[in-house]
Structures are given as C-alpha cells and as structure tokens.
Amino acid sequence: MRYHNITKDDMLNGDGLRVVLWVAGCNHCCRECHNPVTWDPDGGILFDDAARAEIFEQLDKSYISGITFSGGDPLHPANSLDVRKLMAEIRERYPNKTIWLYTGDIWENIFQYPVMQYVDVVVDGEFHVEEKDAKLLWKGSRNQRVIDVKKTMQQRNPKIPVLHCPDYSSPKDAPVPKPVTGAPVTSCVL
Ligand code: SF4
C-alpha cells in the first residue's frame, strides 16, 4: 500500500480529533474530485513501519478519538488487504478508539467485506458534484451516507444502512425547501 499523507488532530473527517491516513489509489474518477492526485495507486510513498509508528504515536494520545481511512479509496484493490490488516492491528491495540472509512463504493456492495468487522463508521458513495453541499456533516454530496456499521450489522437485513448522524449538524444548516410552483390548486367545480 502507498499513501500521500497522515494528518493529525483532524476535525473534518469524523467525530472528535482524529488521525487520518490518505491512501493512494482510486478508480471512481468522480467529476471535480477534491483529491485527484490520489487516484494513481503507484503515487505517493510506501506505507512502511515508520508510517505505522507515526499513526500509533497519534492513537496513543488520550484525546485522539480514532483513525479515519481516506484517500484515494482505502478499498481500492491496491489497498484493501493492507488496510484490513492495519485495521485489525489498530482494533486490537486500541479497542476504545473508533475507525472510520471513506470509500467511493456503496454500502450495498461492501457490507459483507471482512474489513467491516473493524469499522465503526463508513462514509460511502462517489462524490456527485451536482449534489454538493458544503454544510453536509462528514460528507461532500447528498448521495453519500454516514453509516453506523455496528448498528447496521445488528439488523435483520444489514444491507439497509442505519445512519450515524443526520445530514446537517444543525437544523438551521438544512436547505429551505423550495416553494411549490405551478398553477394554484382550485376546488372542484361540480
Ligand atoms: S471516490 Fe473520492 S477520491 Fe475517489 S474520485 Fe471520488 S471523490 Fe475522488
């Protein structure tokens, strides 16, 4: 696996203060992707023991809520196995920290992946620029979903996602519904 960055004390990619691993490799090619430099799986630098230690050093801090895997796509074939192994190690060493995963794939396609046993929250789906809204909580476009993996997996049908949070952190951020236009409705004339 290769990666572009490890960001620290991050407040923009999940609850609390987090360490974020930005992996290399994504084949979703979303229009106006915020991070096209991460598409090439051969880009960035090799994820080595020093990078792993850098992440653990962050997770050792009591005020760090957990780790977020982003990119790129952590579920790209070039990343999925190494991501799963790293998540397993983190889950064992830090059972009280949360693990978030951003992916361009949708929940219905990935909910049975073994990696999900380690994940607390998935933000799924490609970025749709026509549904972009900067006020959305933890996601870039309205089609994406912030999914509570544990609650979802406890359901009778885990294919139906249980959301982790509403679309907006505050009701005042939600867009005002447009008034219905067209001809006024009139009473029936008998
Ligand atoms: S899934 Fe994310 S990284 Fe991949 S192209 Fe879409 S927005 Fe960019």
Boltz pocket constraint, residues with backbone or C-beta under 6 A from the ligand:
constraints:
  - pocket:
      binder: B
      contacts: [[A, 26], [A, 27], [A, 28], [A, 29], [A, 30], [A, 33], [A, 34], [A, 35], [A, 36], [A, 38], [A, 71], [A, 72], [A, 73], [A, 103], [A, 104], [A, 125], [A, 126], [A, 127]]
      max_distance: 6.0
